[in-house]
């Protein structure tokens, strides 16, 4: 007997039988467990800030603010974080951005963007049970609230109340009108957690800011007081001339492609070296009256546009995993 044909025939017979007489039932997904599995991919401390900063950069933001509110802990009286508002001055959410935010793990269809509110946005749930997102043109802001019904995640959208974006730490002690169209992520703490060490937080944020193309400034407020200000200034940038090696195996020039040909560095303006100055100002303590100390450091990094040529078999497997289109060109940067 041909066992392969028998197995195939049995499979088709059963499927055809239940297709004609069986009943349909939708597969249920425990969304809470699914989000927990997504968060396992982003286990490092501060992942939510790294993802939101990358999303801000992809939205062409130049400034991001982290507004931290604390309260006294019931254990020992130490300050714990009760809420964070993260906001950026990038492009307001479009219809497709709101739609994508509702779809877990769909990813970002723009292969040239790393973030732009793909799956990484769900790192919000690592610190917040029910996030609230507000975005839109000035005076026309919309809001999306996430909420749970059992283990199912739901959203509700509508027009944000007038002035909601002006809940800014920068406005609490002044009458200055804020005309910036902010995109804000309001994140009440699921479980209040200790206020991060601001020196270590500054190191983390500075490293995250180094390679961003658009984002230049990060400000951190604690209880309406500016505690940390990181400013990136580009000193100079120039193209890099790379003498091409005669082959991948010879050391007579720069190797600009992988041995398989899947990755090839661009040419001309695609290869650049950039020098930046990072200025970090941090307050000595949480008191609004304490002085801020400023440190400056210069960094130099090389960036290149990498052309990709992924075999169709590998590309299909990748698409099945993340549902994102494989990029034909990606930007790569590293310290020389």
HUTAFEN-V314326 format. One record per residue. N is the residue number from 1. SS is DSSP state (H for helix, E for strand, - for the rest). NEAR is the number of other ideal C-beta (glycine too) atoms within 12 Angstrom. Layout:
# HUTAFEN-V314326
n	ss	near
N	SS	NEAR
N	SS	NEAR
This chain:
# HUTAFEN-V314326
n	ss	near
1	-	7
2	-	8
3	H	9
4	H	10
5	H	11
6	H	12
7	H	13
8	H	13
9	H	15
10	H	14
11	H	14
12	H	14
13	H	14
14	H	15
15	H	14
16	H	13
17	H	12
18	H	14
19	H	12
20	H	10
21	H	10
22	-	11
23	-	8
24	-	8
25	-	7
26	-	6
27	-	6
28	-	11
29	-	15
30	-	16
31	H	26
32	H	23
33	H	18
34	H	21
35	H	30
36	H	20
37	H	19
38	H	29
39	H	28
40	H	16
41	H	20
42	H	27
43	-	14
44	-	17
45	-	19
46	-	28
47	H	27
48	H	36
49	H	38
50	H	32
51	H	35
52	H	45
53	H	45
54	H	35
55	H	45
56	H	45
57	H	35
58	H	32
59	-	37
60	-	22
61	-	36
62	-	24
63	E	34
64	E	43
65	E	43
66	E	44
67	E	37
68	E	38
69	E	26
70	E	27
71	E	21
72	E	15
73	-	18
74	-	11
75	-	10
76	-	9
77	-	10
78	-	16
79	E	24
80	E	25
81	E	32
82	E	28
83	E	32
84	E	39
85	E	40
86	E	42
87	E	43
88	E	44
89	-	32
90	-	36
91	-	26
92	-	31
93	-	35
94	-	20
95	H	14
96	H	17
97	H	33
98	H	25
99	H	16
100	H	32
101	H	37
102	-	25
103	-	22
104	-	30
105	-	24
106	-	23
107	-	31
108	-	31
109	-	22
110	-	21
111	-	25
112	-	20
113	-	31
114	-	30
115	-	35
116	-	35
117	-	43
118	-	31
119	H	34
120	H	36
121	H	47
122	H	41
123	H	36
124	H	39
125	H	34
126	H	33
127	-	36
128	-	35
129	-	22
130	-	25
131	-	36
132	E	35
133	E	43
134	E	38
135	E	39
136	-	28
137	-	20
138	-	22
139	-	18
140	-	17
141	-	31
142	E	31
143	E	29
144	E	35
145	E	25
146	E	33
147	E	18
148	E	20
149	E	13
150	-	12
151	-	15
152	E	18
153	E	31
154	E	17
155	E	26
156	E	18
157	E	25
158	E	17
159	E	17
160	-	31
161	-	15
162	-	14
163	-	15
164	H	27
165	H	37
166	H	28
167	-	27
168	-	29
169	H	30
170	H	27
171	H	21
172	-	19
173	-	14
174	-	12
175	-	9
176	-	12
177	-	14
178	-	24
179	-	14
180	-	26
181	-	28
182	-	40
183	E	45
184	E	43
185	E	42
186	E	32
187	E	35
188	E	24
189	E	29
190	E	22
191	E	14
192	E	25
193	E	25
194	E	22
195	-	29
196	-	28
197	-	16
198	H	33
199	H	20
200	H	17
201	H	30
202	H	35
203	H	23
204	H	28
205	H	38
206	H	35
207	H	26
208	H	32
209	H	42
210	H	33
211	-	29
212	-	40
213	-	29
214	-	27
215	-	35
216	-	30
217	E	32
218	E	45
219	E	37
220	E	42
221	E	34
222	E	35
223	-	25
224	-	23
225	E	27
226	E	30
227	E	38
228	E	41
229	E	33
230	E	41
231	E	28
232	E	37
233	E	20
234	E	26
235	E	19
236	E	14
237	E	20
238	E	17
239	E	19
240	-	25
241	-	15
242	-	22
243	-	15
244	E	18
245	-	17
246	-	13
247	-	13
248	-	19
249	-	10
250	-	12
251	-	11
252	-	12
253	-	16
254	E	21
255	-	20
256	-	27
257	E	24
258	-	16
259	-	13
260	-	13
261	-	14
262	-	19
263	E	24
264	E	29
265	E	28
266	-	25
267	-	21
268	H	14
269	H	15
270	H	22
271	E	29
272	E	29
273	E	25
274	E	30
275	E	23
276	E	30
277	E	24
278	E	34
279	E	27
280	E	33
281	E	25
282	E	31
283	E	27
284	-	17
285	-	18
286	-	24
287	-	13
288	-	19
289	-	10
290	-	16
291	-	12
292	E	24
293	E	19
294	E	19
295	E	20
296	E	18
297	E	23
298	E	19
299	E	26
300	E	25
301	E	28
302	E	26
303	E	32
304	E	31
305	E	28
306	E	26
307	E	23
308	E	28
309	-	19
310	-	25
311	-	14
312	H	11
313	H	10
314	H	16
315	H	21
316	H	14
317	H	13
318	H	21
319	H	19
320	H	13
321	H	15
322	H	22
323	-	20
324	-	27
325	-	22
326	-	26
327	-	27
328	-	18
329	E	20
330	E	26
331	E	28
332	E	23
333	E	25
334	E	16
335	E	16
336	-	15
